[in-house]
Amino acid sequence: RTSVVLFTGDLRVHDQPVLRGALDEAENIVPLFVLDSGVARSGFMVPNRAAFLADCLHDLDAALRKRGGRLIIRSGAVVDEVCRVADEVDAGSVHVAAGVSGYAMRREQRLRDALEASRRTLTVHDAVVTVVPPGGVLPSGSGATAKDHFAVFTPYFRRWRDRVHRAPLGAPRRVEVPDSVVSDPLPSAKSLVAGDVSPGLCAGGESVARERMRHWAAGAMAQYDDRHDDLAGDATSRLSPYLHFGCLSPVELVRVADDRGGSGAQAFVRQLAWRDFNYQVLAARPKASHEDYRSRGDHWRGDERELAAWRDGLTGYPIIDAAMRQLRHEGWMHNRGRLLVGSFLTKTLYVDWRAGAAHFLELLVDGDVANNQLNWQWVAGTGTDTRPNRVLNPLTQAGRFDADGTYVRRWVPELAEIGGPAVHRPWKLPKDTRSRLDYPDPLVDLGEGLDRFHRARDKG
Ligand code: FAD
């Protein structure tokens, strides 16, 4: 018997229930990844994520080869390609991770229908992409249907924490793949999409991911609760891209953190639960990817000049510009930076959160619809934040999270010669120093921005 393993957002061999499920059932398997024309058409395949994906596929192929197998690549419409491969090897079943995005859920349904028509089974595995699947914990007294969800994180987290998570699985020792199955070549970033990759993009793949996880768990994780907001210290895990592509299992990460214990590890686990929280919100409210989760009746401004200055890191507020340039250079931004630039765009410039979210998705290597759009909504005050009217003042925040200006000097070379916290207020520098700097004046006055926000809020 042969089973097909359809890899999706789970590009790994460790703690891989989909692979394990197929191996338990069949002697031969076909580890398949489809370069899905549907994803290509959606515009979601941008250079940074394409480069990272190419790394992941090369690494997965190497891991399978070490075990006697290989990765089979096909290109086309995903459901058609899976059925074609299943026909070629006369597979009894196809295994796949449970979808947590709208696209993945629709794919699952279409696959089920198509496979049933040819009398094959589809086995769907939970807790592969998330720790707790959407709908896996529900608010009590809500009627408890899969369309219910938690709208507030803290009660969700309590339930999430109380659940007993499955034990992580080891990697398989042997993988047998029929010789007859042909594969397209492994892709390169350029073969997937045209365009430039961020120069500081991290390398993808499970091997790098596991090395980072070990390093993180043995070191900085212990101080995560104290240091996660330190912009210059860069003391977060940077595991988000690996979680996004499934090079790491979130179930295993929770176990690793719990085994270490301590307040840093616990704070880290809490952040992992935010991922699941956002997936369950989006699964229940798919339209929240583009419509306000909670409408404020706002009338956003569409100021193209201001939006362009924000995108280019030329707002004249050094902390905002530093974060935006980190995004362009690395395809990643520190969470505190994401909060600051998001608040600045939506609450100071009063530009629609969708414009900010679209720019992030163009560049973020960890960019995913649930976590990007819902975090944007959270920042904009249209989402699940219980204090939707909070406005983050970039100067106060710079004083707290980049006290001596190191983060700004790292990312804004025009200001590299300004020592200490003075770098956060270049407009206050002595005239002759200021005039030497090739750096813009502030785009807006923060007080005016705040007035604008309050006026719009009162109207709404
Ligand atoms: P750590 O601090 O080490 O946290 C560990 C893991 O927990 C992360 O890797 C991530 O998977 C998860 N996590 C942490 N914070 C959050 C959060 N607020 N929401 C959801 N998961 C979280 N995260 C994405 O994965 N993809 C996105 O597209 C994305 N867009 C964002 C947009 C905005 C406007 C904001 C404010 C946040 C966004 N985040 C997104 C959440 C968060 O900023 C990143 O997950 C985090 O910065 C990744 O860095 P890290 O791996 O070092 O995180």
Boltz pocket constraint, residues with backbone or C-beta under 6 A from the ligand:
constraints:
  - pocket:
      binder: B
      contacts: [[A, 228], [A, 236], [A, 237], [A, 238], [A, 239], [A, 240], [A, 241], [A, 243], [A, 244], [A, 268], [A, 271], [A, 272], [A, 273], [A, 274], [A, 275], [A, 278], [A, 333], [A, 334], [A, 335], [A, 336], [A, 338], [A, 339], [A, 342], [A, 360], [A, 364], [A, 366], [A, 367], [A, 368], [A, 369], [A, 371], [A, 372], [A, 373], [A, 375], [A, 376], [A, 379]]
      max_distance: 6.0
